[in-house]
Amino acid sequence: MLLWPLLLLLTAAGVQSDWLSIDMPSYAYEGDEVVVKCSGERNNRIMTLTYYKDGSLLATYHNLSSYTISNARPSDSGSYSCEANRKFFFVHKTEKTRSVWLTVQDLFPPPTLTIRPIEGSSVTVSCDTWLPWNRSDTQLHYSFFRDDHTLISNGSSSEFQIPAIGKGDSGYYWCEVATASHSVSKQGVPVSGVLLDTQPQGGQALAGEPLVLVCSVAEGTGDIAFSWHREDTGEHLGRKQQRSQRAELEIPAVGGSHMGRYYCTADNGHGLARSGALNVTVRAPASRPVLTLRVPGTRAVVGDVMELHCEAHRGSPPILYRFYYDDVFLASRSATSGGGASFKLFLTAEHSGNYSCEADNGLGAQRSEAITLSVTEPPPKIRLINGPHRCEGLVQVEREGHWGTVCDDGWDTKDVAVVCRELGCGAAKHTPPGKLYPPLPEEDQPIFIQVALCNGTENTLAECEQVEIFDCEHSEDAGAVCEAFLPHFT
């Protein structure tokens, strides 16, 4: 009865043990044959053997077999391990090896083609590469090409001569180096397809942010020298040489002075190639805008036309401005060439509140501080004085800060109806003479209206046609009686 718990304890799967081992080299050169061999203490008990690279399945065998990389490449570099499923009494047990790292090195770099003139009209074309010291006895074959024509195939020399160079020798030269078995073969390809791009892409940069100039080639082998330039200023920005088809140059923080046309060049010894020019623009986010409220007078009054002006003092155009009243959207205006924008609003008593604006040029919206506006009713232009309540008395009108009276020539209930409406009183009742509401005005107090020609529908007495004063005294001043609105109590 104790056997089964013991067996279960011993069959815990997926643990590394010394029962299974892995044997393989740590280093190899491209073109080599690499054998990965796993074995156990008792190989006849192995049921399946699985090989892994970087945790991914390579192969599974149902007997004791090694895994062979027949023609190693740098891409075969990685971490290798094995896993075995073996019999253990009446159950199966999984064993794992440790991981071994394999590095596959270049046998030789891509060749560099050079053309050197010698005496007279002769030239020497060289296809240069090198072998590591511990593989220096490897036999290499050299092939030379002009355009699509083979000049020398699988020669033993890295050079060949053109005895008398002429017009017919013009063309695109390149070479190839290969091992005798052609397990490794590399071409010396001139750079072509040079392209300049940026990160962020398209040459669009934000002020104060880094800008990376990326120079790449579509084709080209070996060490490539990359160089960056300003086309508009002739400035040389930097140079890098590396075994890569792509190189980067960073401008840590761009500003307005970095706007302009850029290009890059690439050269791997087969001739310089240049990219097209790329225009770099630097955009600045809109700063926090300032909102200004403008009214005709010193304070906002019902009936005024108020101008709301919003302006961000920094930021690349175009800038879209949005106007808000208590966070409710009112309108938007665009400033296509920079500067601010305005919006006009006809004021009513309901327009008291908080106003703000927003500036947005696509790089992040910025909101202004809120401004509180109080809209007041306009001062009265008419009044009834000396009566028992505000809706009855002597009629007076205001002009330019001075109060004067109205002559009773032609004064009728239509005129009184307009006065009652303007004062917010009830219906017109009577047209009494003003002298019923003593004391009479002083003689030097002006009389502003001789005759008011109201039709009874106007909202204010100022809207009625009027005849200017020509012959009237204060004994002829007009009065008015309107129905008064009294508080209603329940």
C-alpha positions in Angstrom: 0.0 0.0 0.0 3.0 2.3 0.4 4.2 1.9 -3.2 1.6 4.1 -5.0 2.1 7.2 -2.9 5.9 6.8 -3.4 5.4 6.4 -7.2 3.2 9.5 -7.4 5.8 11.5 -5.5 8.5 10.4 -7.9 6.6 11.2 -11.1 6.3 14.9 -10.6 6.6 16.2 -14.1 8.7 19.0 -15.6 11.6 19.2 -13.2 15.2 19.5 -14.3 17.3 16.5 -13.2 20.7 14.9 -13.7 19.1 11.9 -15.3 18.9 13.6 -18.7 21.9 15.5 -20.1 22.5 17.7 -23.2 25.7 17.8 -25.2 26.4 20.5 -27.8 29.0 23.2 -28.6 28.5 26.8 -27.3 30.0 28.4 -30.3 29.9 27.7 -34.1 30.5 29.5 -37.4 27.9 29.9 -40.1 28.0 26.9 -42.4 29.1 24.5 -39.7 27.1 21.4 -38.8 25.9 21.6 -35.2 24.8 18.4 -33.5 22.6 18.7 -30.4 22.6 15.3 -28.5 20.5 14.4 -25.5 20.9 11.1 -23.5 19.7 9.6 -20.3 21.2 7.3 -17.6 19.2 4.4 -19.2 18.4 5.3 -22.8 16.3 2.2 -23.4 13.7 3.6 -21.0 13.2 6.8 -23.1 9.8 6.7 -24.9 9.9 10.2 -26.6 12.7 12.8 -26.8 11.8 16.4 -27.6 14.3 19.2 -28.6 13.5 22.9 -27.9 15.1 26.3 -28.9 14.2 29.4 -26.9 11.3 27.4 -25.4 9.8 26.5 -28.9 9.5 23.0 -30.2 12.1 21.9 -32.7 11.5 18.1 -33.1 10.2 15.1 -31.3 11.7 11.6 -31.7 10.3 8.2 -30.5 13.8 6.8 -30.0 17.2 8.1 -28.9 18.1 10.6 -31.8 20.2 13.7 -32.0 19.0 17.0 -33.6 21.3 18.3 -36.4 21.6 21.8 -37.7 23.2 21.0 -41.1 24.1 24.5 -42.2 24.2 26.9 -39.2 23.2 30.5 -39.5 23.4 33.4 -37.0 19.6 33.1 -36.7 20.2 29.6 -35.1 21.8 31.3 -32.1 19.7 30.7 -29.0 19.0 28.6 -25.9 18.6 24.8 -26.5 17.2 22.1 -24.2 15.7 18.6 -24.2 12.8 16.9 -22.6 12.4 13.1 -22.3 9.3 11.0 -21.4 10.6 7.7 -19.8 9.2 4.7 -18.1 9.4 4.5 -14.3 8.0 1.3 -12.9 4.3 1.4 -14.1 4.0 5.1 -14.8 5.7 7.7 -17.1 8.0 10.4 -15.9 9.2 13.6 -17.6 12.8 14.6 -17.4 14.3 18.0 -18.5 17.9 19.1 -19.2 19.5 22.4 -18.4 19.6 25.0 -21.2 22.7 25.6 -23.3 23.3 28.8 -25.2 24.6 28.5 -28.8 26.2 31.5 -30.6 26.6 31.2 -34.3 29.1 33.7 -35.6 29.7 35.1 -39.1 32.3 33.1 -40.9 33.2 36.3 -42.8 31.6 39.7 -43.3 29.9 40.7 -46.6 32.7 41.8 -49.0 33.6 45.3 -49.9 34.3 46.1 -53.6 37.0 48.6 -54.4 38.3 49.8 -57.7 41.9 51.1 -57.8 43.6 52.6 -60.8 47.1 51.3 -61.6 49.6 52.3 -64.3 48.2 53.6 -67.6 44.5 52.8 -68.1 44.5 49.6 -66.1 42.4 49.2 -62.9 42.3 46.5 -60.2 38.9 45.4 -58.9 39.2 43.9 -55.3 36.6 41.9 -53.4 37.7 42.2 -49.8 36.6 40.2 -46.7 38.4 38.3 -43.9 38.2 35.1 -42.0 38.7 34.6 -38.2 42.1 33.4 -37.1 40.8 29.9 -36.2 39.3 29.4 -39.7 42.0 31.1 -41.7 42.5 27.9 -43.7 38.9 28.0 -45.1 39.1 28.1 -48.9 37.1 31.0 -50.4 35.9 31.5 -54.0 35.4 34.9 -55.6 33.0 36.0 -58.4 32.9 39.4 -60.1 29.9 40.9 -61.9 29.1 44.0 -64.0 25.4 44.7 -64.2 23.9 41.2 -65.0 27.1 39.8 -66.6 29.5 37.5 -64.9 33.1 38.6 -65.3 34.8 35.9 -63.2 33.1 32.9 -61.5 34.4 31.0 -58.5 38.0 32.3 -58.8 40.6 31.7 -56.2 41.8 35.4 -56.2 40.1 38.3 -54.5 41.3 40.6 -57.3 41.1 40.8 -61.1 42.4 43.4 -63.5 41.0 45.3 -66.4 44.1 45.9 -68.6 42.7 48.8 -70.7 39.6 50.3 -69.3 37.2 51.8 -71.8 33.7 53.1 -72.3 32.4 49.5 -72.6 33.6 48.8 -69.1 31.1 51.3 -67.6 28.4 49.8 -65.4 27.4 48.6 -62.0 30.1 46.3 -60.4 29.6 43.9 -57.5 31.1 40.7 -56.2 30.3 37.6 -54.3 32.4 35.5 -51.9 31.5 31.8 -51.1 33.0 28.8 -49.4 34.1 25.9 -51.6 30.9 24.0 -50.7 28.8 27.2 -51.2 27.4 26.6 -47.7 28.1 30.3 -47.0 27.8 32.9 -49.7 27.8 36.7 -49.4 27.6 39.5 -51.9 29.2 43.0 -51.7 26.1 45.0 -52.7 26.3 48.8 -53.0 23.8 50.8 -51.0 20.6 51.8 -52.8 17.2 53.0 -52.0 18.4 55.5 -49.3 15.4 56.9 -47.4 15.2 59.6 -44.7 12.3 59.5 -42.3 11.7 60.8 -38.8 10.2 59.7 -35.5 7.5 61.0 -35.1 6.9 60.2 -38.8 6.5 62.6 -41.6 8.8 65.3 -40.3 6.2 66.6 -37.9 7.9 67.6 -34.6 6.7 69.1 -31.3 8.6 72.0 -29.9 10.8 70.9 -27.0 10.4 67.2 -27.8 13.1 64.9 -29.3 13.2 64.3 -33.1 14.9 61.2 -34.5 16.3 61.3 -38.0 16.2 57.7 -39.4 18.4 56.9 -42.4 17.8 53.5 -44.0 18.8 51.7 -47.2 16.8 49.1 -49.2 20.0 47.3 -50.3 23.6 47.3 -49.2 26.0 45.0 -47.3 28.9 45.4 -45.0 29.8 48.4 -42.9 27.7 51.4 -44.0 28.6 55.0 -43.2 25.5 57.1 -42.7 25.6 60.9 -42.7 22.9 63.5 -42.0 22.8 67.0 -43.6 20.7 70.2 -43.7 19.9 71.1 -47.4 18.8 74.6 -46.8 21.8 75.6 -44.6 24.5 73.2 -45.8 25.1 72.1 -42.2 26.6 68.6 -41.5 24.7 67.2 -38.6 26.5 63.9 -37.8 27.9 60.6 -39.0 27.7 57.0 -37.9 29.3 53.9 -39.3 27.8 50.5 -38.5 26.9 47.1 -39.9 23.3 47.8 -40.3 20.9 49.0 -43.0 19.4 51.6 -40.6 20.9 54.3 -38.4 19.4 57.0 -36.2 20.5 60.5 -35.2 18.6 62.2 -32.4 17.9 65.9 -31.9 17.1 66.0 -28.1 14.8 69.1 -28.1 13.7 70.7 -31.4 12.8 74.4 -31.7 11.9 76.8 -34.5 15.5 76.9 -35.7 15.3 73.2 -36.6 12.6 73.8 -39.3 14.0 73.1 -42.8 14.9 70.5 -45.4 17.0 67.5 -44.4 18.7 64.6 -46.2 21.0 61.7 -45.5 23.7 59.8 -47.4 24.9 56.2 -47.1 28.2 54.6 -48.4 29.6 51.1 -48.0 32.6 51.6 -50.2 30.7 51.0 -53.5 29.7 54.6 -54.0 27.8 57.3 -52.1 24.0 57.3 -52.3 21.7 60.1 -51.2 18.1 60.2 -50.0 15.5 62.7 -51.1 15.0 65.9 -49.0 12.5 65.8 -46.2 10.9 68.9 -44.9 10.8 69.1 -41.0 8.2 71.4 -39.4 8.1 72.2 -35.7 4.7 72.7 -34.2 4.1 74.2 -30.7 1.0 73.4 -28.7 -1.4 76.3 -28.0 -0.7 78.0 -24.7 -3.4 78.8 -22.2 -5.6 81.4 -23.8 -6.7 84.7 -22.3 -10.4 85.7 -22.5 -11.4 89.3 -22.8 -15.0 90.6 -22.5 -15.6 93.9 -24.1 -18.9 96.0 -23.7 -19.7 99.5 -24.9 -19.7 101.0 -21.4 -18.1 100.5 -18.0 -20.5 97.7 -17.2 -22.6 95.1 -19.0 -26.2 96.2 -19.5 -29.2 94.4 -21.0 -29.3 95.2 -24.7 -25.5 95.6 -25.1 -23.6 93.7 -27.7 -20.6 92.1 -25.9 -17.5 90.9 -27.8 -15.7 87.9 -26.4 -12.1 87.8 -27.6 -9.9 84.7 -27.0 -6.2 84.5 -27.7 -3.4 82.1 -27.1 -0.1 84.0 -27.3 1.9 80.9 -28.3 1.0 78.0 -30.6 1.2 76.9 -34.2 -1.7 77.8 -36.4 -4.4 77.1 -37.3 -6.0 77.4 -33.8 -9.6 76.7 -33.2 -11.2 78.8 -30.4 -14.3 77.6 -28.6 -16.4 79.9 -26.4 -18.4 78.7 -23.3 -21.0 80.1 -21.0 -21.2 78.2 -17.7 -19.5 75.3 -19.6 -22.2 75.4 -22.2 -20.8 75.7 -25.7 -21.7 79.0 -27.4 -19.7 79.1 -30.7 -16.3 78.4 -32.3 -14.0 80.5 -34.5 -10.8 79.6 -36.3 -7.6 81.6 -36.6 -5.9 80.2 -39.6 -2.8 82.3 -39.4 -2.4 82.7 -35.7 -3.6 85.4 -33.3 -7.0 85.4 -31.5 -10.6 85.2 -32.5 -13.8 87.0 -31.4 -17.4 86.2 -31.0 -20.3 88.7 -30.3 -23.3 88.1 -28.0 -26.4 90.2 -27.6 -26.9 90.5 -23.8 -30.0 89.7 -21.9 -30.5 89.5 -18.1 -30.1 85.7 -18.4 -26.4 86.1 -19.6 -25.0 86.8 -16.1 -22.6 84.0 -15.3 -19.1 82.5 -16.0 -17.5 82.7 -19.4 -14.4 80.9 -20.7 -12.7 79.9 -23.9 -10.6 77.1 -25.3 -7.7 77.1 -27.7 -7.0 73.9 -29.7 -4.5 73.4 -32.6 -4.6 69.6 -32.5 -1.8 69.3 -29.9 -4.0 69.4 -26.8 -6.8 71.8 -25.9 -6.1 74.6 -23.4 -8.9 76.3 -21.4 -8.7 79.9 -20.2 -9.5 81.1 -16.7 -13.3 81.8 -16.2 -14.5 85.4 -16.0 -17.7 86.2 -14.1 -20.0 88.6 -15.8 -22.9 90.5 -14.2 -25.5 91.8 -16.6 -27.6 94.7 -15.1 -30.9 96.2 -16.2 -30.4 99.6 -18.0 -31.3 102.6 -15.9 -34.8 103.8 -16.4 -35.4 106.4 -19.1 -38.9 107.4 -17.8 -40.6 107.8 -14.4 -43.8 109.0 -12.7 -43.2 111.3 -9.7 -45.1 112.8 -6.9 -48.0 110.3 -7.2 -49.4 107.9 -4.6 -47.4 105.0 -6.2 -44.8 104.5 -8.9 -47.5 103.9 -11.6 -49.1 107.4 -11.2 -47.7 110.9 -11.3 -46.0 113.6 -13.3 -44.2 112.2 -16.5 -40.5 112.7 -16.6 -38.0 111.3 -19.2 -34.2 111.1 -19.0 -31.7 112.3 -21.6 -27.9 112.3 -21.2 -28.2 112.1 -17.4 -30.8 114.9 -17.0 -34.5 114.6 -16.3 -37.2 116.7 -18.0 -40.9 116.7 -18.6 -43.3 116.1 -21.5 -45.8 118.7 -22.8 -49.5 117.6 -22.8 -50.1 118.7 -26.4 -51.8 115.8 -28.0 -51.2 113.6 -24.9 -53.7 110.8 -24.9 -54.3 107.2 -23.6 -52.1 105.7 -26.4 -49.2 107.7 -25.0 -50.0 106.7 -21.4 -50.3 103.0 -22.5 -46.7 103.1 -23.7 -45.5 104.8 -20.5 -47.4 102.1 -18.4 -45.8 99.3 -20.5 -42.3 100.7 -20.2 -42.6 101.0 -16.4 -44.0 97.5 -16.0 -47.3 98.8 -14.7 -50.8 97.7 -15.6 -53.2 99.2 -18.2 -53.5 103.0 -18.9 -56.4 104.6 -16.9 -56.2 108.4 -17.2 -54.3 111.3 -18.8 -54.3 113.9 -16.0 -52.4 117.2 -16.2 -49.1 117.1 -14.5 -50.0 120.1 -12.2 -52.1 117.7 -10.2 -48.9 116.3 -8.8 -47.2 119.3 -7.1 -44.7 120.7 -6.5 -44.3 121.8 -10.1 -40.8 121.6 -11.6 -38.4 124.5 -11.4 -38.5 126.8 -14.4 -35.0 125.9 -15.4 -35.8 122.1 -15.6 -36.1 121.2 -19.3 -39.2 120.1 -21.2 -37.9 117.5 -23.7 -41.0 116.5 -25.7 -43.6 118.9 -27.3 -45.8 116.1 -28.8 -45.6 112.3 -28.5 -47.2 110.5 -31.4 -47.5 107.0 -30.0 -49.8 104.4 -31.6 -50.0 102.5 -28.3 -48.0 99.4 -29.4 -44.5 100.7 -28.7 -42.5 99.3 -25.8 -40.9 102.6 -24.8 -41.7 106.2 -25.2 -38.4 106.7 -27.0 -39.8 104.5 -29.9 -42.7 106.9 -30.6 -42.4 109.7 -33.1 -41.8 112.9 -31.3 -42.0 116.6 -31.9 -39.2 118.6 -30.3 -40.2 121.4 -27.9 -41.0 124.7 -29.4 -43.7 126.3 -27.1 -44.6 124.9 -23.7 -44.5 125.7 -20.0 -44.4 123.5 -16.9 -48.1 124.4 -16.3 -48.7 122.2 -19.4 -46.7 119.2 -18.2 -48.4 115.8 -18.8 -49.3 113.3 -16.2 -50.3 109.6 -16.3 -52.3 107.1 -14.3 -51.6 103.4 -14.8 -53.1 100.4 -13.1 -50.8 99.5 -10.3 -49.7 95.8 -9.5 -50.2 95.3 -5.8 -48.9 92.4 -3.8 -51.4 89.6 -3.5 -51.6 87.9 -0.1 -53.4 84.7 0.7 
